[in-house]
Amino acid sequence: MMVGGELVLAALVILLALLLTLVLSHFLPLLLNPKVPKGSFGWPLLGETLWFLRPHASNTLGSFLEDHCSRYGRVFKSHLFCTPTIVSCDKELNHFILQNEERLFQCSYPRPIHGILGKSSMLVVLGEDHKRLRNLALALVTSTKLKPSYLGDIEKIALRIVGSWHGNSNDKGKVNVIAFCEEARKFAFSVIVKQVLGLSPEEPVTAMILEDFLAFMKGLISFPLYIPGTPYAKAVQARERISRTVKGIIEERRNAGSSKKVDFLDVLLSSNELSDEEKVSFVLDSLLGGYETTSLLISMVVYFLGKSAQDLELVKREHEDIRSKKGKEEFLCSEDYKKMEYTQHVINEALRCGNIVKFVHRKALKDVRYKEYLIPSGWKVLPVFSAVHLNPSLHGNAQQFQPCRWEGANQGTSKKFTPFGGGPRLCPGSELAKVEAAFFLHHLVLNFRWRIDGDDIPMAYPYVEFQRGLPIEIEPLCSES
């Protein structure tokens, strides 16, 4: 009996010691760093992560940021993703963080993300490795952007997607309901697969990659638990299958021995700077960036225009004017894209209101003093872009969709508009996403009218999605382009 009692007592002592260690390790950073911004740490271990990640409409701050900004100001401390964190909703501090990449701050995504993306992904590599990969990405984007073959491919795919909505009937005025997010994903994936791998939508390998890529995307935003059958485990396995498929395509290209550079992959194969593993990761990064961001952007544009008849009419007139100056079968060109000025206003406003990228993960490399704030070395830092985009002191009627606010404004990024990040990690393909959205919109507004079916809205989880897939009632126009 004594032995049993001693064992129970020992177990209780160990348990209490673990709990005490957990509590001390959670609150010790507060005692050691009294000069950090105001805020709260929440519960040990969990901190305030669950509240921070609570779903909310993406054109709002959400209850966590609203509460903390009102109580502590636009820069505050918290305990998120199992680590002490400084949250910045301030445009000046956000800009300072992004511009001091690798000097004062460093990319620091949660470890489970690395398991899905791979150790060679441009999204997670650091220092010179990131600089090398990003320079290659910029070179590829520059060589692709606005070239006739790329623009022609975008338009052909847009016509194929839009044309499929007529179904088997050519009856004018017939209303059809489609899940628009799915259609936008088909379009974006077809474009990026064509540009990166030279594959057409009809090829069997394209469907195979898409199936694996959908599993990959679901796991990327799932709870990071590697147990067979979980979305996270399926995502890791899907990435391995995609990697094998891409490696097979690479070998076929090499064996073919052609020196003609047709797509991204041909340019990659001619590069001696990357290992085969890095080339595979580069392809996956390109697919991820060209698929998710672009499809969401197009869905956002359609959502907001569906709520604003006045802006939709202005966009339609702009595209009718562009089309009136072209032959019936003539494709759009780079000069046409430059004329889509109001369309660019709409795209920028959809990015500002929709907040596809809410925040990014950074870590302080050393103690950083910024104005009256101390950011301790090793603490996570979250620059929150949506809080700047929706700040009424920076954007009048911030929660209202008003494309006219961009008239005469700089179309690029600024301290108060960072939809694709900033600094050395600014998304290299951001302009390509805008081109694709503008060309798709061209054929949509000239061929159809639409209405949002129900009350589906973009929700931040913190990733953004439409819960019902954005169902829209779509009706062919009597006079088609």
N, C-alpha and C positions, 0 to 999 in steps of 0.2 A: 504493500500500500504506500509506503514511504517513497519507493522508487517512482511509482506512478505519479504521486503528488509532486515530486521534484521535477519530473518531466513536464508536467502541466505548468508548473511555476516557471520553469526555464523557457517554455514556449511563450508564455505571457510576457516574460521579460524581453525576449527577442522581438516579439510583436510590437511591444511598446517602444523599444529602441528603434525599430524600423519606422514606426509612425513619427517618433520624435525627429529622426533624421530627415524624413520626408518633409515635415513641417519646417524644420530649420533650413533645409536646402531651398525650400520654396520662398521663405521670407528673408533669408540671409542677404540676398542681393539688395534688399531695401535698406538693411542696416548698414551695409558697406558703402552704399551710394546714396547718401541723404540729399544730394543736390540734383537728382534726376527730376524730370517733370512730374507734376501731380498725377495721381491715378490710383488704380486698385489692382490687386493681384488675383482676387478671387480665391477659389479653393485650391489646396495643394494638389499637385499633379495635373488636374484638369484645367486649373487657372480659369480664364474666361473664354476659352476657345469655343465652346459650344454656343455661347451667346453671340460671339463674333461671327460664327458661321451660320447663324439662324437665317433661313431664307427670307428674302424681302424683294419688293419690286426694284428692278435695277436702275430705275430713274428716281430712286429715293436713297437716303443714306442708310436706312435700316435702324432699328431701335438701339442697337449697341452704340453706333457712332453718334446718333442723336443724343443719347443719354450722356455719353462720356465727354463729348464736345461741350455740352451745356454745363457740365459739372466741373470739368478740368481744363477746358480750353482746347484749341485745335492741335496741340501736341501734348500727348499724355503717355503714361506708362501703363502696361498691362502684363499679363502672363499668358502668352499665346503659343500654341504648337509646342508645349512643354518647355518653354524658355522665357526668361525675362525679355520684354519687348517694349520698344518705343514706337508708338503709332503716330504718324504725321499726317494731318489733314491740311497742312499749311503749304501753299504753293512755293514759297521761297525755300523752305527746308526740303521739300520734295526735289526741287531743282538742284539744290546743293548735294543731296544724296546721289542723285543720278549722275551728276557731273563729276563726282569724286569716286567713281568705280575703280577698284583696285588700289586706290591711294588711301582712302579712309574707310571705304565700305566694300563689301564683296557679296556677290550673289550667294544666296544661302537657302535653297529650297529644301523642304523636309526630305530626309533620307529615303523614304519609300518611293518618292518621285524618281530618284535615280535608278531604282530597281526596274522601273518600267521603261524610262527613256533610254537607259544604257549609260555607261560611264563616259562614252565619247560624244554624247549629245551636246550640241552647241548651247542648249538651254541650261546645262549644269556645269560644263567645263569652265575653268578659271584661267586668268592670266594670259600668257602667250598662246596657249592652246585655243582659247576663245577668240583672241584677236586674229589668229591664223584662219580659223573656220569662218569668222564673220567677214573677213576680207574676201574670201572665196565666194561667200554668199552675195556680197555686194557686187562683185565682178559678174556673177551669173545673172543677177537681177538687171544690172546695167546693160548687159548684152542682150537681154530678152525684152526689156521694157519697150513698148511701142514699135517693135519690129513687125512688119506686115504679117509674117507667118503666125506670130503669137496672137495678134489681134484677130486674124482670120479664124484661128482655131477657137478663140473665145466666142466669136459670133456664130460659128457653125454649131457649137455645142448649145449656145443659148437658144438658137432657132429650133434645134431638135427637142429641147426640154419644153419650150413654150408651145411648139407645134403639137406635142403629145397631149396637151390639155383639150384639144378639140375632140379627142376621142374618136369614135367611129361615126360621129354625126357631124355634118357641116351646117346644121341648123343655126341660123343667126338668132341671137338673143337667148340661147339655151344656157341656164345657170348650172354650173358644176362646182362641187365642193372638193377642194384639195387640201392636203396637209402641206402647207407651203414650206416649212422647215425641211421636210424630206426632199422636196424638189430642189431647194437651194443647195442641199448637201450633194445631191446627184450632180448638179451643175458644177459646183466647186471641186468635187473630187474628180470629175471627168477632165476638167481643165488642168488640174495640177498633175494628174497621172500622165496626161498627154505631154505636158511640158517637161516633166522630170524624167519619165521613163519612155516616152514616145509611144505609149499604148493608147489605142482607141477604146471607147466605152464598150464596143461590141466584142472585144477579145476576151476569151474565157479567163485568162490570168487577171484581167482587170476586176472581174466580179469576185475572184478569189481573194485578191488583195483587199477589196472593199469590205468583204465579210470579216476578214481578220482585223481590218482597221477599225471597224465598228466595235468589236470586242476590246480592242486596244483603247479606244476612246472611253468606253464605259468604265474600264478599270482605272484609267488615269484620274478619274474623279470619284473613286470609290474608297471605302475604308481599307487601309493598307494591311490586310490580313492574308498571308500566303497559306491558304488551306485549299486543297483541290476543290474546285467547284465555285469558289468565290470569284466575284468580278475582278479582283486584283490578281489572283492567280491566273485567271483566263487571259488577262491583259498581258502578263509576262509571257505566257505561252504563245499568245497571238503575235507578240513582237518577235519571238524566235522564229515563227513561221514566216512572217513578212521578211525577216532578215534572210532566211534561206531562199525565199523567192527572188529577192533583189540580187542576192549573190549569184543565183542561177542566171538572171538576166545579164549581169555583169560578165559572167563567163561566156555567154552567147555572143555578146558584143565583141569581146576580146578575140574569140575564135573567128568571128566574121572578118576581123582585121580591117574594117573600114576606117579611114582617116577623116571622113566627113563628119563634122560636128553639127548634129541636128537638134539635140536637146541637152538638158542639164547633164544627163548621164554621160553623154559623149565627152562633154567638157571635163567632167569629173575624172573619167578614165584617162584623159590626157594629162592630168595633174600628177606630179610626182611628190607632192607635198603631203598627201594623205595616205594612211594605211587603208587596206580594204575595209577594216572594221569602221574606220572613221567615215569612209565613203558610204557605207550602209547606213550609219547613224545620220549622216548628212541628208540622205534621201528621206529617211523617216522624219527628220525635222522639217524638211521641205513639204512633205505630205501633210504633216500636222499643221504647220503654219498656213498652208494654202487651202486647207480643208475647213478647219473649224472656224477660224477668224473670218474668212471670206463668206462662208455660208451664213454665219450669224449676222454679219454686217448687212447682207442682202435681205435677210429676214427682218432686221430692225428697220431698214428703209421702207420695206413694204408695209410693216406694221404702222409706222408713224405716218406715212402718206395715206394709208387707209383710214386714219383718224383725222386727216386734214385735207378736205376737198380743195381748198384754195391753193395749197402748195402742190397738190397733185396736178391741178390744172396748169400751173406755171411750168412744172416739169414737162408735162405733155406738150405744151406749146413749144418749148425749147427743142424737144426731140422731133416734133413735126417740122419745124423750120430746118433742122439739120437734114432730115430725110427728104424734104422737098427739093433740095439742091443736089440730090444724088440719083443715079439711075436705079431702076427697079431692082436689079440684081446686084447692085454695087455694094460692096462691103464698107463698113466704117473704117476710118483711118486715124492716124495720130492727130491730124488737124481737126477732125470731128470731135475727138475727145477733148481737145483744148477749148472747144466752143461750148462744152457742157458746164457752163458756169453755175447756173442755179442747181443743177444736179450735184455739183461739188458742195454747194451750201447745204443741200439736203443730207448728203453723206456725212459731212462734218457734224451736223446737228444730230444725226442718228448716233454717231459715235459718242458725242458729248452726253446725250440723254440716256443712251442704252448702256454705256459703260461695260463693254465686252471684257476689258481687262480692268478689274476693280483695284487691284494692288499688286505689288511685287515683293519678293522676299529678299532682304539684304541683311548683312551682319556687320557690326562695327569692328574694324581691324585694330583700332586703338581707341583710347579715350578721346572723344570728339566734343569740343565745346563750340556750340553754335548759338550766338546771341546769349540769352540767359540760360540755355539748356546744356546739360551734361548728358552725353550718350556714352555709357560705359563700354569699354572694350569687351567684345564677345557677346553683347546683347543683340538680339534680333531687332531689325528696323523695318517697319512696313510703311512705305510711302503709299498713301491711299489716293489714287487718281480721281475716283468718283466723288470724293469729298470736295475736291477743287472744282471739278466740272459742274457740281450742283451748288456751289457757293453763290448765294444771291448777291453778295457784294462784288463778285467778279463777273457774273452773268445775270443780267436783269431778267426777272421771271424765270429763274433757273430751271424749274421743273416743267416749264412749257416748251413744247417743240416749236421753235421759231427759226427756220433757216435764214430768214432775212437778216438775222444778227451777224451773219458772216459776210454780208455785202461790204466790199472795200477792205475786208480784214485779210491778214496774212493767212494763206491757206495751209501753211505748214504747222509744225508743233510750236508751242510757246510754253511759258511757265504755267499758264492757266488752261492749257489744252494739251494733254499728253495721252491720247488714246492708244498709242503703240509704244508706250514707255519713253525712254530718253537716254541721253548720254551714249556711251560705247555699246549699250545693249538695246538701242533703238531697233525695232523690228525692221530688218532689211527689205522685207517684201510688202511693206505697208502700201506703197504706191500701186503695186500689182493688184492688191485687194480692191482698191478704189477703181481701177480700170475695169476689172471684172464686174463689179457692182454696177458701174455706169453703163456698160454695154448690155448687161442683162436687163437693166431697167429700160433701156431704149426699146427693146422688142416687147417688153411687158406692157408699157404704157401705150404703145402704138397698136397693140393687138387686143388688149383686154381692159375691162373695168373690173374692179373687185371691191368686196366688202368683208370686213373682219367678221367671221362667224362665231359669235359668242363674246366672252370677255377674257380671252387668253391674253396674258401680259408677260413681258420678259421678266424672269425672276432670277435673282442672284443667289447662288448656293455655296460658295461665292462665284463659281463659274456660272455663266448665264445660259438659260434655256427657256423656251416656251413650253409650259407643262403639257399642253395639248397639241404641240407641234404646229401652232398657228394655223388653224383651219380657216380658209377664206372661200367665200362664194365668188366664183370667177365667171365672167360672161364675155364671150367674144364680141368685139365691136363690129358694127355693120360694115365698116370700111377698113380692111386689113392692110397693113404695110407689106 
